[in-house]
Amino acid sequence: MKEGLSTARQYQGRPMNRYTKYIKTKNRYGEEKSVGKLVCVENLTLSEKQANHKKRHPNDKNQKKIKGIFWGKKGYKDTILEEFYEAHIHTFIDSDLNKGWVKIGGEEE
């Protein structure tokens, strides 16, 4: 019977102090094959972990990135689109009733 918190580990059934290292080997037919092997993680101090992280991500400023859409805020692309809509019109462009954008007072794009 299981005991304890079921979400304590990131991957169920896999210990947290090991990771999978893939080793390329050749089988008896000469084909290359990668085999996963569980390897123990060495214990690192916090300063060593930070140094390793800085090596892997040198441009990391450790700032929280806010992702999402700000509906009230207009950006660069919005202004370009507004200029495009002011200078163009969506209308029929040939006798086959195909529609397209045509520049007002100018040639087609």
Contacts in CASP RR format, 6 or more apart in sequence:
PFRMAT RR
TARGET T0000
AUTHOR 0000-0000-0000
METHOD contacts of the structure
MODEL  1
MKEGLSTARQYQGRPMNRYTKYIKTKNRYGEEKSVGKLVCVENLTLSEKQ
ANHKKRHPNDKNQKKIKGIFWGKKGYKDTILEEFYEAHIHTFIDSDLNKG
WVKIGGEEE
6 12 0 8 1.000
9 15 0 8 1.000
9 16 0 8 1.000
10 16 0 8 1.000
15 38 0 8 1.000
17 40 0 8 1.000
17 41 0 8 1.000
18 38 0 8 1.000
18 39 0 8 1.000
18 40 0 8 1.000
18 41 0 8 1.000
19 38 0 8 1.000
19 39 0 8 1.000
19 41 0 8 1.000
20 36 0 8 1.000
20 37 0 8 1.000
20 38 0 8 1.000
20 39 0 8 1.000
21 36 0 8 1.000
21 37 0 8 1.000
21 38 0 8 1.000
21 39 0 8 1.000
22 34 0 8 1.000
22 35 0 8 1.000
22 36 0 8 1.000
22 37 0 8 1.000
23 34 0 8 1.000
23 35 0 8 1.000
23 36 0 8 1.000
23 37 0 8 1.000
24 32 0 8 1.000
24 33 0 8 1.000
24 34 0 8 1.000
24 35 0 8 1.000
25 32 0 8 1.000
25 33 0 8 1.000
25 34 0 8 1.000
25 35 0 8 1.000
26 32 0 8 1.000
26 33 0 8 1.000
27 33 0 8 1.000
44 52 0 8 1.000
53 60 0 8 1.000
54 60 0 8 1.000
87 103 0 8 1.000
87 104 0 8 1.000
88 101 0 8 1.000
88 102 0 8 1.000
88 103 0 8 1.000
88 104 0 8 1.000
88 109 0 8 1.000
89 101 0 8 1.000
89 102 0 8 1.000
89 104 0 8 1.000
90 99 0 8 1.000
90 100 0 8 1.000
90 101 0 8 1.000
90 102 0 8 1.000
91 99 0 8 1.000
91 100 0 8 1.000
91 102 0 8 1.000
92 98 0 8 1.000
92 99 0 8 1.000
92 100 0 8 1.000
93 99 0 8 1.000
93 100 0 8 1.000
93 102 0 8 1.000
93 108 0 8 1.000
101 109 0 8 1.000
102 108 0 8 1.000
102 109 0 8 1.000
103 109 0 8 1.000
END
